[in-house]
Amino acid sequence: MVPFPIKAVLCDIGGVLYEGETPIAGAIEAISRIKQRYPIRFLTNATQKTGAQVVETLRNMGFDISSDEVMTALDVTRLLLEQEECGACYLLTDNATRFFEDLPTEPCRYVVVGDAQENFTYEHLNRAFRVLKNGGELLAAAKNRYFKDSDGELSMDAGGFVAALEYASGKEARIVGKPSRDFYRLACSAMGVEPHETLMIGDDIESDVLGAQEAGLRAILVQTGKFSPEDMHRGITPDGVFESIAAIDL
């Protein structure tokens, strides 16, 4: 049992609920137990899939998760563009770019960067750089360093490419997903709770744990996904460390 009171739970997805294409042992049952006691939202910086596709993937694995319980960095990016009624240059996968294809293209106010995979070519990066030098602003769906890939190994995430564009353009990216305080607080607001009443569960010591704590939440680190023993020596202190989500007693 965690030694502090909570009213709601936020939970990372990749690396916490599943690795590759396989649910982590006991994760399906753990989510079922949590949902019996608390409202929950599942947060992800993954930008290769839309929210609807994330939900479909989780349901196919056996998780009982509804579409309104998932919040992705792409969802929040789209909301921002809709609110500002502006266009953007997209450095994303083709699948993710289609998520924005019905939005206006002008005025092109932002460069939106996510995990573009094979689309991280010089041509595409230079096009984004030119938009920035011509007055555009850099909007990073996420700035993660790496992620646990489907082959079980770590792969580069969008963070390195965001940093390259920051360096070349002299502009600092606005982060939309984790560890943005706005992202965490928006999720809390959606459940009708305050940040200090909310627990975050994640496998990323920076984006999940530190990001949540700086937004006023409690945060638990699980030793699955991208977790490394080195994480425990980086000056960040989780509110709890567990072998996996299945071991957390709420």
C-alpha positions in Angstrom: 0.0 0.0 0.0 1.4 3.4 -0.9 1.9 5.5 2.2 0.0 8.6 1.0 -3.6 9.4 0.1 -4.6 9.8 -3.5 -7.9 10.3 -5.4 -6.8 9.5 -9.0 -4.1 7.8 -11.0 -2.2 8.7 -14.2 -0.3 5.9 -15.9 2.3 5.7 -18.7 1.6 3.2 -21.4 4.6 1.8 -23.3 7.0 0.1 -20.9 4.5 0.1 -18.0 1.5 -1.8 -19.5 3.4 -3.7 -22.2 6.8 -4.3 -23.8 7.0 -4.9 -27.5 3.6 -6.5 -28.3 3.2 -8.3 -25.0 1.4 -7.1 -21.8 3.7 -7.0 -18.8 2.8 -9.9 -16.5 -0.1 -8.9 -14.2 -0.6 -5.5 -15.8 -4.1 -6.3 -17.1 -5.2 -7.4 -13.7 -3.5 -4.4 -12.0 -5.3 -1.9 -14.2 -8.6 -3.6 -13.4 -7.9 -3.3 -9.7 -7.0 0.4 -10.0 -10.1 1.2 -12.0 -12.3 -0.3 -9.3 -11.0 2.4 -6.8 -9.8 5.4 -8.8 -10.5 7.4 -11.9 -7.5 6.9 -14.3 -6.0 8.5 -17.4 -3.3 6.8 -19.5 -0.7 9.3 -20.8 1.8 8.7 -23.6 4.3 10.7 -25.5 4.2 8.1 -28.3 3.6 10.0 -31.6 3.6 7.1 -34.0 0.0 6.3 -33.3 -3.1 8.4 -32.7 -5.1 8.1 -29.5 -7.7 5.9 -31.2 -5.0 3.6 -32.5 -3.4 3.4 -29.0 -6.8 2.4 -27.5 -7.2 -0.3 -30.2 -3.8 -1.7 -29.5 -4.4 -1.9 -25.8 -7.9 -3.5 -26.2 -6.4 -6.1 -28.5 -3.9 -6.9 -25.7 -6.8 -7.4 -23.3 -6.9 -4.1 -21.4 -10.3 -2.7 -20.5 -9.6 0.9 -21.5 -11.9 3.4 -23.1 -11.1 6.2 -25.6 -11.7 9.0 -23.1 -9.2 7.5 -20.7 -6.2 8.0 -23.1 -4.4 11.3 -23.6 -1.6 11.5 -26.1 0.9 14.2 -27.0 -0.7 14.3 -30.4 -4.1 14.9 -29.0 -2.9 17.9 -27.0 -0.9 19.3 -30.0 -4.0 19.2 -32.1 -6.0 20.9 -29.4 -3.4 23.7 -29.3 -3.4 24.2 -33.1 -7.2 24.2 -33.1 -7.4 26.8 -30.4 -4.9 29.1 -32.1 -6.4 28.5 -35.5 -3.1 28.2 -37.2 -1.1 25.8 -39.5 2.1 24.0 -39.0 5.0 22.2 -40.7 5.0 18.6 -39.5 8.0 16.4 -38.8 6.2 13.2 -37.9 5.5 9.8 -39.4 3.1 9.7 -42.3 0.5 8.1 -40.1 0.7 10.8 -37.5 0.7 13.6 -40.1 -2.6 12.4 -41.4 -4.1 13.1 -37.9 -3.7 16.8 -38.7 -4.5 16.8 -42.4 -7.9 18.5 -41.9 -6.5 21.5 -40.1 -5.6 24.8 -41.8 -2.1 24.9 -43.4 -1.8 28.7 -43.1 -0.6 30.7 -41.3 2.3 28.3 -40.7 3.1 29.3 -37.1 4.8 26.1 -35.8 7.1 23.3 -36.6 5.6 20.2 -34.9 8.1 17.5 -34.1 7.5 13.9 -32.9 9.0 10.5 -33.5 9.2 10.8 -37.3 11.3 7.6 -37.7 12.4 7.3 -41.4 11.1 10.8 -42.0 14.0 12.3 -40.0 15.8 13.0 -43.2 18.1 16.0 -43.9 15.5 17.3 -46.4 12.7 17.3 -43.8 14.9 18.6 -41.0 16.2 21.5 -43.2 12.6 22.4 -44.3 11.7 22.6 -40.6 14.8 24.6 -39.9 13.9 27.2 -42.6 10.4 27.6 -41.2 11.9 28.3 -37.8 14.4 30.8 -39.2 11.5 32.6 -41.0 9.7 33.2 -37.8 8.1 29.9 -36.9 8.1 28.4 -33.4 9.2 24.9 -32.4 6.5 22.7 -30.9 7.7 19.3 -29.6 5.1 16.7 -29.0 7.7 15.2 -26.7 11.5 15.4 -26.1 12.2 11.9 -24.8 15.8 10.7 -25.3 14.9 7.1 -26.2 12.2 4.4 -25.8 12.0 0.6 -25.5 11.4 -0.6 -29.0 9.4 -3.6 -30.2 12.6 -5.7 -30.5 13.4 -5.2 -26.8 16.2 -2.8 -27.4 16.4 1.0 -26.8 15.9 3.3 -29.8 16.4 7.0 -30.3 13.3 9.1 -29.7 12.5 12.6 -31.0 14.5 14.4 -28.3 17.8 14.3 -30.2 16.2 15.8 -33.3 14.4 18.5 -31.3 17.7 19.4 -29.7 19.3 19.6 -33.2 16.6 22.0 -34.4 16.9 24.1 -31.2 20.7 24.4 -31.7 20.5 25.3 -35.4 17.7 27.8 -35.1 18.6 29.3 -31.7 15.0 28.7 -30.5 13.8 26.7 -27.5 11.1 24.1 -28.1 7.7 24.3 -26.3 7.1 20.8 -25.0 3.5 19.6 -25.3 3.6 16.1 -23.8 5.4 14.8 -20.7 7.2 16.3 -18.8 5.1 19.5 -19.5 3.3 20.7 -16.4 0.4 21.7 -18.5 0.1 18.2 -19.8 -0.1 16.7 -16.3 -2.4 19.3 -15.0 -4.7 19.0 -18.0 -5.0 15.3 -17.2 -5.8 16.0 -13.6 -8.4 18.5 -14.5 -10.1 16.0 -16.8 -10.6 13.8 -13.7 -11.7 16.6 -11.5 -8.8 16.3 -9.1 -5.9 18.5 -8.0 -2.3 17.5 -8.8 -1.4 16.8 -5.2 -4.3 14.3 -5.1 -2.9 12.3 -8.1 -0.4 9.5 -8.5 1.7 9.0 -11.7 3.0 5.6 -12.6 5.8 5.5 -15.1 9.1 3.9 -16.3 10.9 7.1 -17.3 12.7 8.8 -14.4 12.7 12.2 -16.1 9.5 12.5 -18.0 7.3 10.4 -15.8 8.7 10.9 -12.3 10.4 14.2 -12.2 8.0 15.8 -14.6 5.0 14.7 -12.5 6.6 15.8 -9.3 7.4 19.2 -10.7 3.7 19.5 -11.6 2.7 18.8 -8.0 1.9 15.0 -8.3 3.2 12.0 -6.5 5.2 9.6 -8.8 6.1 6.0 -8.7 8.8 4.4 -10.9 8.4 0.8 -12.2 11.4 -1.3 -13.1 10.1 -2.3 -16.5 10.3 -0.7 -20.0 13.2 1.8 -20.3 14.1 1.6 -16.6 17.8 1.2 -15.9 19.5 0.8 -12.5 21.4 4.0 -13.4 18.1 5.8 -13.0 18.4 5.5 -9.2 21.6 7.6 -9.2 20.5 10.6 -11.1 19.4 12.8 -8.2 15.7 12.1 -8.7 13.8 10.5 -5.9 10.5 8.7 -6.8 7.7 8.4 -4.2 8.0 4.7 -4.6 9.8 2.1 -6.7 8.2 -1.2 -7.7 9.2 -4.2 -9.8 6.3 -3.6 -12.1 2.8 -2.2 -12.1 1.5 -5.6 -10.9 3.4 -5.1 -7.6 1.8 -1.7 -6.8 -0.9 -2.0 -4.1 -3.3 0.9 -4.2 
